[in-house]
Amino acid sequence: MTAPAVHLWRLLKWGRILARHGALRGIEQDPHTPKPVRRVARIARFGARVPKVPHYADAFQAIGPAAIKLGQTLATRPDLVGDEAANDLLRLQDALPPLPFPVIRQRIEGSFGRPLDTFFAEFDENPVGAASIAQVHRAITTDGRQVAVKVLRPGIETEFAKAIDTYEWAAAQVESMGGEASRLRPRLVIETFKRWTARELDLRREAASASELAEGMQAEPDFMVPQIDWQRTTGKVMTLEWIDGIKLSHRQRLIEAGHDTSALASRLIKAFLRQAIAEGFFHADMHQGNLFALPDGRIAAIDFGIMGRIDRRARVWLAEILYGLITGNYKRVAEIHFEAGYVPPHHNVAEFATALRAVGEPMRGLAVKDMSMGAMLDGLFSITRDFDMQTQPHLLLLQKTMVMVEGVARGLDPDINLWDVSAPFVREWIRTELGPEAKIADRLVEDIRTLARLPDLIRNIELRFPAPGGAPPAPPLKEIERIRVVGGWRYALVAVFSGAVGAAAMMYLLS
């Protein structure tokens, strides 16, 4: 177990780098910052030449690979680090000088336990990209396929383990100070970061994420996920289909190649909506460098280390929230926040509805093409402090990805009408998930599950009430006791009746 003195030394060393880039000014000036944290920031800043304009991304870049990844995590938390810092952290370039090829070759052969040429007929010694965790090489397999080979940097696991250990210790200290620090849940921030890192440090998990996303996107033929070569993939090496396209950041090259940039922007938005709203599993790092236009007009994505997941209930709430803000039904939006548990029950629904009106009305006054889903969510999160709303990481990650996708889409087509593109998809999904058909389907599923439990229920009742002359009953279990208290056989009769109604409804719908 690492000693607290070691954690403090690391924090002061990192804080010194942050101070030299002006990245501690916000912590010192924020009235909600706990005094002990402000004191540590001042010690780290002592004697440093502080620039007038903070350079947050440069500071995290200077600290090292683990800090780069942490900075990318904090970019999703404007409520924690402030809008200015979060926006600047979005420009973090996850790039480092490449390692010599002999080191990479040794890493690959050590992972496979066999020579490199047993898997690859050709292997380009010069990487096509080198990041903080891994670097990527182009290769040709022994069966003639062009592939990209991603290789973890040696020693990166140990480096991240040390950094995360200190991050967890610092987050626990800060959260224990209570108040605003507790509401922002810094330990959850580091836990989220730790999960992301675990996926990126085990390339089999990243490969699994890519495979799962590919399955979910089969209904969206204009979006392509490269196929994983599982026979050439381990925890430290991932081999996947080579993508031969143009990055979406190169708009002029796309135009020269004959691509319709407006159509590409529309395809990107629809693909994101399919992932986030319909599937609940989305690529959460959809910046321009990770997206390519293929010669046939499809969009391809790479780098599946950061993925977001939203369960169905949260997606329904989110859809209702967005729809309510667009239509001005602030009372319903407020009620959803209370029903979802986002706002503690001691607050007033009407007061929260008024605060939401302050967020929604300025948006409704804009032209449709100027409205932004990301900006709307940003305004929504800005009122969290006044109503003691605890952070919802999945929603913040979704917001960050929304802003990112909007930025890429508008880079391709500055005049794109985001709502016109997304409205048909969102409207159909809301009708499917919240309409009368969905309610009937949900009820049928619930009733069928009740019928499936009925045999066990009857057997449990017979154990509690045996036939005359049988063996004495065993001591009742808790669940059997509950059945007896609430009515015994009447419970079973209600279940049978409910199942019969469900079956009749299903026959009616199928007829």
C-alpha positions as CSV (number, residue, x, y, z in Angstrom):
1,M,0.0,0.0,0.0
2,T,1.4,3.4,-1.0
3,A,2.2,5.8,1.8
4,P,0.3,9.1,2.0
5,A,3.6,11.0,1.8
6,V,4.3,9.4,-1.6
7,H,0.8,10.5,-2.8
8,L,1.4,14.0,-1.6
9,W,4.8,14.1,-3.3
10,R,3.3,13.0,-6.6
11,L,0.5,15.6,-6.3
12,L,2.9,18.4,-5.6
13,K,5.1,17.4,-8.5
14,W,2.1,17.3,-10.9
15,G,0.7,20.5,-9.3
16,R,3.9,22.2,-10.0
17,I,3.6,21.5,-13.7
18,L,-0.1,22.5,-13.7
19,A,0.9,25.8,-12.0
20,R,3.5,26.7,-14.6
21,H,0.8,26.4,-17.2
22,G,-1.7,28.5,-15.2
23,A,-4.0,25.5,-14.7
24,L,-4.4,25.9,-10.9
25,R,-5.9,29.4,-11.1
26,G,-9.5,28.1,-11.3
27,I,-9.0,25.9,-8.3
28,E,-7.7,28.8,-6.2
29,Q,-10.4,31.2,-7.3
30,D,-13.4,28.9,-7.0
31,P,-15.2,29.7,-3.7
32,H,-16.4,26.1,-3.6
33,T,-12.9,24.6,-3.5
34,P,-12.2,23.1,0.0
35,K,-9.6,25.1,1.9
36,P,-7.1,22.2,2.2
37,V,-7.2,21.8,-1.6
38,R,-6.7,25.5,-2.2
39,R,-3.7,25.4,0.3
40,V,-2.0,22.6,-1.7
41,A,-2.6,24.5,-4.9
42,R,-0.9,27.6,-3.5
43,I,2.1,25.6,-2.3
44,A,2.5,24.0,-5.7
45,R,2.3,27.5,-7.4
46,F,4.8,29.1,-5.0
47,G,7.6,30.7,-7.0
48,A,6.3,29.6,-10.4
49,R,5.9,32.0,-13.3
50,V,2.2,31.7,-14.1
51,P,0.9,32.7,-17.5
52,K,-2.2,35.0,-17.8
53,V,-4.1,32.5,-20.0
54,P,-4.3,28.9,-18.6
55,H,-3.2,26.2,-20.9
56,Y,-4.9,23.1,-19.4
57,A,-4.3,20.7,-22.3
58,D,-0.6,21.6,-22.5
59,A,-0.2,21.0,-18.7
60,F,-1.7,17.5,-18.8
61,Q,0.3,16.7,-21.9
62,A,3.5,17.7,-20.1
63,I,2.7,15.5,-17.1
64,G,2.6,12.3,-19.1
65,P,0.4,9.5,-20.6
66,A,-1.8,8.8,-17.5
67,A,-2.5,12.6,-17.1
68,I,-3.4,12.8,-20.8
69,K,-6.1,10.2,-20.3
70,L,-7.3,11.8,-17.1
71,G,-7.5,15.1,-18.9
72,Q,-9.7,13.5,-21.6
73,T,-11.9,12.2,-18.8
74,L,-12.1,15.6,-17.1
75,A,-13.1,17.2,-20.5
76,T,-16.5,15.4,-19.9
77,R,-16.9,17.1,-16.5
78,P,-17.4,20.9,-17.0
79,D,-19.3,20.9,-13.7
80,L,-16.1,19.8,-12.0
81,V,-13.4,21.7,-13.8
82,G,-15.4,24.5,-15.3
83,D,-16.4,25.2,-18.9
84,E,-13.1,27.0,-19.8
85,A,-10.9,24.1,-18.7
86,A,-13.3,21.4,-20.1
87,N,-13.3,23.1,-23.6
88,D,-9.5,23.5,-23.6
89,L,-9.0,19.8,-22.5
90,L,-11.0,18.7,-25.6
91,R,-7.9,19.7,-27.7
92,L,-5.7,17.2,-25.9
93,Q,-3.6,15.5,-28.5
94,D,-2.9,11.9,-27.5
95,A,0.4,11.7,-29.2
96,L,3.9,10.8,-28.1
97,P,7.2,10.0,-30.0
98,P,7.1,6.4,-31.3
99,L,9.1,3.6,-29.7
100,P,11.9,1.9,-31.8
101,F,10.7,-1.0,-33.8
102,P,12.9,-3.6,-32.0
103,V,11.0,-2.8,-28.8
104,I,7.7,-3.2,-30.6
105,R,8.7,-6.4,-32.3
106,Q,9.8,-7.9,-28.9
107,R,6.4,-6.8,-27.4
108,I,4.5,-8.5,-30.2
109,E,6.5,-11.7,-30.2
110,G,6.4,-11.9,-26.4
111,S,2.6,-11.5,-26.5
112,F,2.0,-14.2,-29.2
113,G,4.8,-16.5,-28.0
114,R,5.9,-16.9,-31.6
115,P,8.0,-15.1,-34.2
116,L,6.4,-12.1,-36.0
117,D,6.6,-13.6,-39.4
118,T,4.3,-16.5,-38.4
119,F,1.5,-14.0,-38.4
120,F,2.5,-11.2,-40.8
121,A,4.0,-11.5,-44.3
122,E,4.9,-7.8,-44.2
123,F,5.2,-5.4,-41.3
124,D,5.9,-1.6,-41.6
125,E,8.5,-0.6,-39.1
126,N,7.3,3.0,-39.2
127,P,4.1,3.5,-37.1
128,V,1.1,5.4,-38.6
129,G,0.4,6.8,-35.2
130,A,1.9,6.8,-31.7
131,A,-0.3,7.6,-28.7
132,S,0.2,7.6,-24.9
133,I,-0.9,4.0,-24.5
134,A,-0.1,2.3,-27.8
135,Q,1.2,2.8,-31.3
136,V,-0.2,1.5,-34.6
137,H,1.6,-0.2,-37.5
138,R,0.4,-1.2,-41.0
139,A,0.9,-4.8,-41.9
140,I,-0.1,-7.6,-44.3
141,T,-1.1,-10.9,-42.9
142,T,0.2,-14.3,-44.1
143,D,-3.1,-14.8,-45.9
144,G,-2.7,-11.5,-47.8
145,R,-5.0,-9.1,-45.9
146,Q,-4.1,-5.5,-45.1
147,V,-4.4,-4.8,-41.3
148,A,-3.7,-2.3,-38.6
149,V,-1.8,-3.6,-35.6
150,K,-2.1,-1.8,-32.4
151,V,0.6,-2.5,-29.8
152,L,0.7,-1.5,-26.1
153,R,3.7,0.4,-25.0
154,P,5.9,-1.7,-22.6
155,G,5.6,-0.7,-19.0
156,I,2.5,1.4,-19.5
157,E,0.4,-0.8,-17.2
158,T,2.7,-0.1,-14.2
159,E,2.8,3.6,-15.0
160,F,-1.0,3.9,-15.0
161,A,-1.4,1.8,-11.9
162,K,0.8,4.2,-9.9
163,A,-1.0,7.2,-11.2
164,I,-4.5,5.8,-10.6
165,D,-3.5,4.8,-7.1
166,T,-2.7,8.4,-6.3
167,Y,-5.8,9.7,-8.1
168,E,-8.0,7.4,-6.0
169,W,-6.3,8.5,-2.8
170,A,-6.7,12.2,-3.7
171,A,-10.3,11.8,-4.7
172,A,-11.2,10.1,-1.4
173,Q,-9.5,12.9,0.6
174,V,-11.4,15.6,-1.3
175,E,-14.8,13.9,-1.2
176,S,-14.4,13.4,2.6
177,M,-14.3,17.1,3.0
178,G,-18.1,17.2,2.2
179,G,-20.1,20.1,0.7
180,E,-19.7,20.8,-3.0
181,A,-16.7,18.4,-3.2
182,S,-19.0,15.5,-2.1
183,R,-21.8,16.4,-4.5
184,L,-19.4,16.4,-7.5
185,R,-18.4,12.8,-6.6
186,P,-14.7,12.9,-7.5
187,R,-14.3,9.3,-6.5
188,L,-16.8,8.4,-9.2
189,V,-14.8,10.4,-11.7
190,I,-11.7,8.4,-11.0
191,E,-13.7,5.2,-11.0
192,T,-15.0,6.1,-14.5
193,F,-11.4,6.9,-15.6
194,K,-10.2,3.6,-14.1
195,R,-12.8,1.6,-16.1
196,W,-11.9,3.4,-19.3
197,T,-8.2,2.8,-18.7
198,A,-8.8,-0.9,-17.9
199,R,-10.5,-1.3,-21.3
200,E,-7.6,0.5,-23.1
201,L,-4.9,-1.4,-21.3
202,D,-6.5,-4.8,-22.3
203,L,-6.8,-4.7,-26.1
204,R,-9.0,-7.7,-26.0
205,R,-11.7,-5.6,-24.3
206,E,-11.3,-2.8,-26.8
207,A,-11.6,-5.4,-29.5
208,A,-14.8,-6.7,-27.9
209,S,-16.2,-3.1,-27.8
210,A,-15.5,-2.7,-31.5
211,S,-17.2,-6.1,-32.2
212,E,-20.3,-5.2,-30.1
213,L,-20.6,-1.8,-31.8
214,A,-20.4,-3.5,-35.2
215,E,-23.3,-5.8,-34.3
216,G,-25.4,-2.8,-33.0
217,M,-24.7,-0.8,-36.2
218,Q,-25.9,-3.5,-38.7
219,A,-29.1,-1.4,-39.2
220,E,-26.9,1.6,-40.2
221,P,-25.1,0.5,-43.4
222,D,-23.5,3.9,-43.9
223,F,-21.4,3.5,-40.8
224,M,-18.6,0.9,-40.8
225,V,-16.6,-0.6,-37.9
226,P,-13.4,-2.5,-38.9
227,Q,-13.5,-6.2,-38.4
228,I,-11.3,-7.6,-35.6
229,D,-8.8,-10.3,-36.4
230,W,-9.2,-12.3,-33.2
231,Q,-6.5,-14.9,-34.1
232,R,-4.0,-12.0,-34.1
233,T,-5.3,-10.3,-31.0
234,T,-4.2,-10.6,-27.4
235,G,-4.3,-8.4,-24.4
236,K,-1.3,-6.4,-25.6
237,V,-1.8,-6.6,-29.4
238,M,-4.9,-5.9,-31.4
239,T,-5.2,-6.6,-35.2
240,L,-8.1,-5.2,-37.1
241,E,-9.1,-4.4,-40.7
242,W,-7.2,-1.6,-42.4
243,I,-9.2,1.5,-43.1
244,D,-8.3,3.2,-46.4
245,G,-10.1,6.5,-46.2
246,I,-9.8,10.3,-45.7
247,K,-10.1,11.7,-42.2
248,L,-13.2,13.9,-41.7
249,S,-10.9,16.7,-40.5
250,H,-9.6,17.1,-44.1
251,R,-12.7,18.8,-45.6
252,Q,-10.9,20.1,-48.7
253,R,-9.4,16.7,-49.5
254,L,-12.9,15.2,-49.1
255,I,-14.3,17.7,-51.6
256,E,-11.4,17.0,-54.0
257,A,-12.1,13.3,-53.8
258,G,-15.7,13.9,-54.8
259,H,-17.4,13.3,-51.4
260,D,-20.7,15.1,-50.5
261,T,-19.8,16.7,-47.2
262,S,-23.4,17.5,-46.4
263,A,-24.3,13.9,-46.8
264,L,-21.4,12.8,-44.7
265,A,-22.5,15.1,-41.9
266,S,-26.0,13.7,-42.0
267,R,-24.7,10.1,-41.9
268,L,-22.6,10.9,-38.9
269,I,-25.5,12.3,-36.9
270,K,-27.8,9.4,-37.8
271,A,-25.1,6.9,-36.8
272,F,-24.5,8.6,-33.5
273,L,-28.3,8.7,-32.7
274,R,-28.5,5.0,-33.6
275,Q,-25.7,4.2,-31.2
276,A,-26.7,6.5,-28.3
277,I,-30.5,6.4,-28.4
278,A,-31.5,3.1,-30.1
279,E,-28.7,0.8,-29.0
280,G,-27.5,2.5,-25.7
281,F,-23.9,1.8,-26.6
282,F,-21.9,4.5,-28.3
283,H,-18.4,5.5,-29.4
284,A,-17.6,8.2,-27.0
285,D,-14.5,9.5,-28.7
286,M,-15.9,10.5,-32.1
287,H,-13.5,13.3,-32.9
288,Q,-12.4,14.1,-36.5
289,G,-9.2,12.1,-36.2
290,N,-11.1,8.9,-35.4
291,L,-13.5,9.2,-38.3
292,F,-12.8,8.4,-42.0
293,A,-14.8,8.8,-45.2
294,L,-14.4,5.6,-47.3
295,P,-14.4,5.8,-51.2
296,D,-18.0,4.5,-51.3
297,G,-19.3,7.3,-49.1
298,R,-19.5,5.3,-45.8
299,I,-18.1,6.6,-42.6
300,A,-15.7,4.4,-40.6
301,A,-14.6,4.7,-37.0
302,I,-11.5,3.6,-35.2
303,D,-10.2,3.7,-31.5
304,F,-12.8,2.0,-29.3
305,G,-11.1,2.6,-26.0
306,I,-13.7,5.1,-24.7
307,M,-17.3,3.8,-25.0
308,G,-20.5,5.0,-23.4
309,R,-23.4,2.9,-22.2
310,I,-27.0,4.0,-21.3
311,D,-29.7,1.7,-20.1
312,R,-33.2,1.8,-21.6
313,R,-34.7,3.6,-18.6
314,A,-32.2,6.4,-18.7
315,R,-32.6,6.7,-22.5
316,V,-36.4,7.0,-22.1
317,W,-35.9,9.7,-19.4
318,L,-33.4,11.5,-21.7
319,A,-35.7,11.4,-24.6
320,E,-38.6,12.8,-22.5
321,I,-36.3,15.5,-21.1
322,L,-35.1,16.7,-24.6
323,Y,-38.6,16.5,-26.0
324,G,-40.0,18.5,-23.0
325,L,-37.3,21.2,-23.3
326,I,-38.0,21.5,-27.1
327,T,-41.8,21.8,-26.6
328,G,-41.6,23.9,-23.5
329,N,-43.3,21.4,-21.1
330,Y,-41.0,22.3,-18.2
331,K,-43.3,20.9,-15.6
332,R,-43.0,17.4,-17.1
333,V,-39.2,17.7,-17.4
334,A,-39.0,18.7,-13.8
335,E,-41.2,15.7,-12.8
336,I,-38.9,13.3,-14.7
337,H,-35.9,14.6,-12.8
338,F,-37.6,13.8,-9.5
339,E,-38.9,10.4,-10.8
340,A,-35.4,9.5,-11.9
341,G,-33.9,10.5,-8.6
342,Y,-31.7,13.1,-10.3
343,V,-33.0,15.8,-7.9
344,P,-33.4,15.0,-4.2
345,P,-37.0,14.9,-3.0
346,H,-36.7,17.8,-0.5
347,H,-36.6,20.3,-3.4
348,N,-39.7,21.8,-5.0
349,V,-40.9,20.5,-8.4
350,A,-42.3,23.9,-9.4
351,E,-39.1,25.8,-8.5
352,F,-37.1,23.3,-10.5
353,A,-39.5,23.8,-13.5
354,T,-38.9,27.5,-13.3
355,A,-35.1,27.0,-13.4
356,L,-35.6,24.7,-16.4
357,R,-37.6,27.4,-18.1
358,A,-34.5,29.7,-17.8
359,V,-32.6,27.0,-19.7
360,G,-35.2,26.2,-22.3
361,E,-36.7,29.5,-23.4
362,P,-33.5,31.0,-24.8
363,M,-33.0,27.9,-26.9
364,R,-36.6,28.0,-28.2
365,G,-36.1,31.6,-29.3
366,L,-33.3,30.5,-31.8
367,A,-33.7,29.5,-35.3
368,V,-34.0,25.7,-35.6
369,K,-30.7,25.3,-37.4
370,D,-28.9,27.2,-34.6
371,M,-30.2,24.9,-31.8
372,S,-27.8,22.5,-30.3
373,M,-28.5,19.3,-28.3
374,G,-25.2,19.6,-26.6
375,A,-25.7,23.3,-25.7
376,M,-29.1,22.4,-24.3
377,L,-27.7,19.7,-22.1
378,D,-24.9,22.1,-21.0
379,G,-27.5,24.6,-19.8
380,L,-29.4,21.8,-18.1
381,F,-26.3,20.7,-16.1
382,S,-25.5,24.3,-15.2
383,I,-28.3,24.4,-12.7
384,T,-27.3,21.2,-10.9
385,R,-25.6,22.9,-8.0
386,D,-28.7,24.9,-7.0
387,F,-30.7,21.7,-6.7
388,D,-28.1,19.3,-5.2
389,M,-28.1,17.1,-8.3
390,Q,-25.5,14.4,-8.1
391,T,-23.4,13.9,-11.2
392,Q,-24.6,11.3,-13.7
393,P,-21.4,10.3,-15.6
394,H,-23.3,8.5,-18.4
395,L,-25.2,11.7,-19.2
396,L,-22.1,13.8,-19.1
397,L,-20.2,11.5,-21.4
398,L,-23.2,11.6,-23.7
399,Q,-23.2,15.4,-23.6
400,K,-19.5,15.5,-24.4
401,T,-20.0,13.2,-27.4
402,M,-23.0,15.2,-28.6
403,V,-20.9,18.3,-28.7
404,M,-18.1,16.5,-30.4
405,V,-20.3,15.0,-33.1
406,E,-22.0,18.4,-33.7
407,G,-18.6,20.0,-34.1
408,V,-17.5,17.4,-36.7
409,A,-20.9,17.7,-38.5
410,R,-20.7,21.5,-38.7
411,G,-17.1,21.3,-39.8
412,L,-18.3,19.2,-42.8
413,D,-21.4,21.3,-43.4
414,P,-21.6,24.7,-41.6
415,D,-25.2,25.1,-42.7
416,I,-26.5,21.7,-41.5
417,N,-29.8,21.7,-39.7
418,L,-29.1,19.3,-36.9
419,W,-32.7,19.1,-35.8
420,D,-34.1,18.4,-39.3
421,V,-31.6,15.6,-39.7
422,S,-32.2,14.0,-36.3
423,A,-35.9,14.8,-35.8
424,P,-37.3,11.8,-37.8
425,F,-35.1,9.3,-36.0
426,V,-35.8,10.8,-32.5
427,R,-39.5,11.1,-33.2
428,E,-39.8,7.5,-34.3
429,W,-37.8,6.3,-31.4
430,I,-39.9,8.2,-28.9
431,R,-43.1,6.9,-30.5
432,T,-41.7,3.3,-30.4
433,E,-40.5,3.6,-26.8
434,L,-43.1,5.8,-25.2
435,G,-46.2,5.3,-27.4
436,P,-49.2,3.0,-26.8
437,E,-47.7,0.1,-28.7
438,A,-44.6,0.2,-26.5
439,K,-46.8,0.2,-23.4
440,I,-48.8,-2.8,-24.6
441,A,-45.5,-4.6,-25.5
442,D,-44.0,-3.9,-22.1
443,R,-47.1,-5.1,-20.4
444,L,-47.1,-8.3,-22.4
445,V,-43.5,-9.0,-21.6
446,E,-44.2,-8.4,-17.9
447,D,-47.2,-10.7,-17.9
448,I,-45.3,-13.5,-19.8
449,R,-42.6,-13.3,-17.2
450,T,-45.2,-13.5,-14.5
451,L,-46.6,-16.7,-16.2
452,A,-43.1,-18.1,-16.3
453,R,-42.8,-17.7,-12.5
454,L,-46.2,-19.3,-11.8
455,P,-45.0,-23.0,-11.6
456,D,-42.4,-22.1,-8.9
457,L,-44.9,-20.0,-7.1
458,I,-47.4,-22.9,-6.9
459,R,-44.7,-25.3,-5.8
460,N,-43.7,-22.9,-3.0
461,I,-47.3,-22.6,-1.8
462,E,-47.7,-26.3,-1.8
463,L,-44.6,-26.6,0.4
464,R,-46.1,-24.1,2.8
465,F,-49.6,-25.7,2.8
466,P,-49.1,-29.5,2.2
467,A,-51.9,-32.0,1.6
468,P,-53.5,-33.6,4.7
469,G,-51.4,-36.4,6.1
470,G,-48.2,-35.3,4.5
471,A,-44.9,-34.5,6.2
472,P,-44.8,-31.6,8.6
473,P,-43.9,-28.3,6.8
474,A,-40.3,-27.0,6.8
475,P,-39.7,-23.6,8.4
476,P,-41.1,-21.0,6.0
477,L,-38.6,-19.0,3.9
478,K,-38.9,-15.2,3.7
479,E,-40.4,-15.1,0.3
480,I,-43.0,-17.8,1.2
481,E,-43.9,-15.9,4.3
482,R,-44.5,-12.9,2.2
483,I,-46.9,-14.9,0.0
484,R,-48.8,-16.0,3.0
485,V,-49.1,-12.5,4.4
486,V,-50.4,-10.9,1.3
487,G,-53.0,-13.5,0.6
488,G,-51.7,-17.0,-0.3
489,W,-53.7,-18.5,-3.1
490,R,-55.2,-15.2,-4.0
491,Y,-51.8,-14.0,-5.2
492,A,-51.6,-17.0,-7.5
493,L,-55.1,-16.4,-8.9
494,V,-54.2,-12.8,-9.7
495,A,-51.1,-14.0,-11.5
496,V,-53.1,-16.5,-13.5
497,F,-55.7,-13.8,-14.4
498,S,-53.0,-11.3,-15.4
499,G,-51.3,-13.9,-17.6
500,A,-54.6,-14.8,-19.2
501,V,-55.2,-11.1,-20.0
502,G,-51.7,-10.8,-21.5
503,A,-52.2,-13.9,-23.6
504,A,-55.5,-12.6,-24.9
505,A,-54.0,-9.3,-25.8
506,M,-51.2,-11.0,-27.7
507,M,-53.7,-13.1,-29.7
508,Y,-55.7,-9.9,-30.5
509,L,-52.5,-8.1,-31.7
510,L,-51.5,-11.1,-33.9
511,S,-54.9,-11.6,-35.4
